[in-house]
């Protein structure tokens, strides 16, 4: 028994009701123990996050695939969870403390981390609630968190195992240091910005009375960072540079510090750039670090002149003058910093070489430095200039771990879609640098290393194990650092499935007091199995989950985290489980503003997906994302398109109401019901063809093609033609066929628009199960060529006739007579079996199979037939000819003027691009209008 649908489609009420029903009913992972698995993991959003338009795209695509595979009978597991987001989360909690005139350092580490856990429990679920609004059918009963006790155990094991294999080590190297956050960050977390700065030139005096062949007693160096000269350790020149060959191996005396440093030959120095000599500060520049090592300077001996906050500190040789100690590297709070003081002192010493420029009158004017726009690294979260800083950190030998993923992609064990991303993947992986995995934070997985008084490290699963390694009576101190967030998220495809399963995990729900070592906070860290209120997993489930669902089938990811996350998952997955973590990797593009620019809060062009859902419904937003996603190309945000897909949902709603009003209910069969009439045989064939297109598109991960196939079938084929063709002649066969077709639509459309389809599924009949767990269509039918030819002939005739009526001004409702002296076989079948449809949709009262009378007439084609429709008595032919001629002249005049403008090179080259584009569009419009009017005049004879 169907439920009568309201006249108005209200997505908000439907969405809230159905999502709650699906989730509480456990329908996101139905019991299918014997079914083939399908597994996908979501890129875990930051626990601090809220849904942005990129999340909406990423998760919509994942949900489409998961719902599709679930309908196809798979045991579809979509792993969901959040990332503890070390830096971001610590920043959020510290800001809250600052708002209360409090700060982190007022607390012990344990107490601060406990506060973070409290924040997580109270406020850390924003994005998961918002994902539900989007309709994401994730397995919330197994919601994961990267700091849960179970996950933390996996992280510790990976670190310990890699250390024992020599793939994790501690080393003194330069890192990207964020002086605001006071932690190292990865290269991928550095944003380069163009900043207005300067280029200074200095004299470094040669020592011991040495001069260049030119007689010059100094070497000129240039820099954009003069403050770093306090830690210079060499001057480099190119080995082939004749100007400096005689002084290689000699020394210069640094102004200000008086430090004696060598002149070294190194190809890093470019003879064509400035003086060809460069100052080398190996403790504060990545290139200089490598030059210093090649010159024989050990990292342990490289000088550091800055503390963790970017203030000048004394170097190991004690040569930095006291007046510099404590100064910030840059001007701060209106006061000069080390940079300004270094420049002033060098100028006083006569070591500053001024830059000579010309004023507006052409006269030479001296300046301290040359203005330059400098590419400057900033931390993406701290927002301050990154300082290359020499510290002891933990590193992963990424080069060795990268070999297996490279081979997996080359051999096809991992398929990257679109394939064009393979080149980028190989380029990065083949040139990968050691991965710095330690972070100087309190929130995160604390590094499982303990040190004795001599600094020797003992890496172990627990402090007891470390103590056993060190021996009784040896005092140990725990490493203060935590692991890079991406280190733990790299384990997501298998640690979320219970790995490692060969040890005894903590019982579900156990809370351990590990607030300071990254294993959960007392009273605040539920097991992931119970984090959403679901029951704990049955004994042994984790082992069976891992066996059944690893490797995952697919990963859908934004291309921007290909190296943050995707590549690192491939490294860890292959290394620890022997198989790539997923078979396919799909990389989608970014959602951009309507003008194609990147969205940013500073530009004010961001779009809140929740606002779009409030206005148009989640189904409309989801369909927009799918329809616009074309294998990795960026998407331009277009709210009018979202509104258009809301209209699409309304059209389907009204079609279902039409069916209800005509006694058309739900179908009771997967196979297509018997059909004898051409229109019913045709629509069954159209379902078969749409299903073929949809399955092909989903197999190829062409979301745009899949959305297009179902959209055009629903809007054009079913609503605009089939329902129109059966009006007034709905017999029992037609009711059965129409009900079956509507069911197929609801199933095929469900992955894209889950809410409206579930509502209509139940409104059409009393169903024994929800649409979300229905079966994917199996029509057991084929396209009927004869029926297809008949109906397409009728549709073509109707379309062409409607266009012709409009062109010559015949009222749309006027019934016409047509003459077709020698109808084709297809036309004959249509005329004999579809007279009622011809009269209703084509507005033809009769088609006479005899020669047409003389006089002005329309000629309308359909297939190979040409129908003649006399116009005498229907319109004032002379007046209509005059009207069309006048309109044609106006269109041709406009087109000619625009053509002239576009042929003018000055206009095309100098006008704004949008003006040129508009002129081209207007020209195309008026040209097409002129052609249409010519055709209309020709019809009138």
HELIX and SHEET records of a PDB file:
HELIX    1   1 UNK A   11  UNK A   24  1                                  14    
HELIX    2   2 UNK A   27  UNK A   29  5                                   3    
HELIX    3   3 UNK A   53  UNK A   71  1                                  19    
HELIX    4   4 UNK A   86  UNK A   99  1                                  14    
HELIX    5   5 UNK A  104  UNK A  106  5                                   3    
HELIX    6   6 UNK A  109  UNK A  123  1                                  15    
HELIX    7   7 UNK A  126  UNK A  134  1                                   9    
HELIX    8   8 UNK A  140  UNK A  142  5                                   3    
HELIX    9   9 UNK A  149  UNK A  164  1                                  16    
HELIX   10  10 UNK A  187  UNK A  189  5                                   3    
HELIX   11  11 UNK A  226  UNK A  231  5                                   6    
HELIX   12  12 UNK A  245  UNK A  247  5                                   3    
HELIX   13  13 UNK A  286  UNK A  294  1                                   9    
HELIX   14  14 UNK A  299  UNK A  301  5                                   3    
HELIX   15  15 UNK A  322  UNK A  324  5                                   3    
HELIX   16  16 UNK A  338  UNK A  348  1                                  11    
HELIX   17  17 UNK A  398  UNK A  411  1                                  14    
HELIX   18  18 UNK A  419  UNK A  421  5                                   3    
HELIX   19  19 UNK A  422  UNK A  430  1                                   9    
HELIX   20  20 UNK A  463  UNK A  470  1                                   8    
HELIX   21  21 UNK A  485  UNK A  489  1                                   5    
HELIX   22  22 UNK A  492  UNK A  495  1                                   4    
HELIX   23  23 UNK A  541  UNK A  549  1                                   9    
HELIX   24  24 UNK A  559  UNK A  561  5                                   3    
HELIX   25  25 UNK A  562  UNK A  566  3                                   5    
HELIX   26  26 UNK A  567  UNK A  577  1                                  11    
HELIX   27  27 UNK A  609  UNK A  616  1                                   8    
HELIX   28  28 UNK A  618  UNK A  628  1                                  11    
HELIX   29  29 UNK A  639  UNK A  661  1                                  23    
HELIX   30  30 UNK A  678  UNK A  699  1                                  22    
HELIX   31  31 UNK A  703  UNK A  712  1                                  10    
HELIX   32  32 UNK A  713  UNK A  722  3                                  10    
HELIX   33  33 UNK A  723  UNK A  726  1                                   4    
HELIX   34  34 UNK A  732  UNK A  750  1                                  19    
HELIX   35  35 UNK A  754  UNK A  764  1                                  11    
HELIX   36  36 UNK A  771  UNK A  773  5                                   3    
HELIX   37  37 UNK A  785  UNK A  808  1                                  24    
HELIX   38  38 UNK A  825  UNK A  833  1                                   9    
HELIX   39  39 UNK A  835  UNK A  841  1                                   7    
HELIX   40  40 UNK A  877  UNK A  902  1                                  26    
HELIX   41  41 UNK A  905  UNK A  910  1                                   6    
HELIX   42  42 UNK A  913  UNK A  939  1                                  27    
SHEET    1   A 2 UNK A  37  UNK A  41  0                                        
SHEET    2   A 2 UNK A  75  UNK A  79  1                                        
SHEET    1   B 3 UNK A  45  UNK A  46  0                                        
SHEET    2   B 3 UNK A  81  UNK A  83  1                                        
SHEET    3   B 3 UNK A 144  UNK A 145  1                                        
SHEET    1   C 4 UNK A 183  UNK A 185  0                                        
SHEET    2   C 4 UNK A 168  UNK A 178 -1                                        
SHEET    3   C 4 UNK A 387  UNK A 396 -1                                        
SHEET    4   C 4 UNK A 435  UNK A 436 -1                                        
SHEET    1   D 6 UNK A 218  UNK A 223  0                                        
SHEET    2   D 6 UNK A 190  UNK A 206 -1                                        
SHEET    3   D 6 UNK A 251  UNK A 253 -1                                        
SHEET    4   D 6 UNK A 260  UNK A 265 -1                                        
SHEET    5   D 6 UNK A 234  UNK A 237  1                                        
SHEET    6   D 6 UNK A 277  UNK A 280 -1                                        
SHEET    1   E 3 UNK A 218  UNK A 223  0                                        
SHEET    2   E 3 UNK A 190  UNK A 206 -1                                        
SHEET    3   E 3 UNK A 352  UNK A 353 -1                                        
SHEET    1   F 3 UNK A 218  UNK A 223  0                                        
SHEET    2   F 3 UNK A 190  UNK A 206 -1                                        
SHEET    3   F 3 UNK A 370  UNK A 379 -1                                        
SHEET    1   G 2 UNK A 355  UNK A 358  0                                        
SHEET    2   G 2 UNK A 364  UNK A 367 -1                                        
SHEET    1   H 3 UNK A 415  UNK A 417  0                                        
SHEET    2   H 3 UNK A 582  UNK A 588  1                                        
SHEET    3   H 3 UNK A 552  UNK A 558  1                                        
SHEET    1   I 2 UNK A 438  UNK A 439  0                                        
SHEET    2   I 2 UNK A 482  UNK A 483 -1                                        
SHEET    1   J 3 UNK A 457  UNK A 459  0                                        
SHEET    2   J 3 UNK A 449  UNK A 451 -1                                        
SHEET    3   J 3 UNK A 477  UNK A 478 -1                                        
SHEET    1   K 2 UNK A 591  UNK A 592  0                                        
SHEET    2   K 2 UNK A 635  UNK A 636  1                                        
SHEET    1   L 2 UNK A 816  UNK A 819  0                                        
SHEET    2   L 2 UNK A 844  UNK A 848  1                                        
SHEET    1   M 2 UNK A 857  UNK A 862  0                                        
SHEET    2   M 2 UNK A 865  UNK A 870 -1                                        
END                                                                             
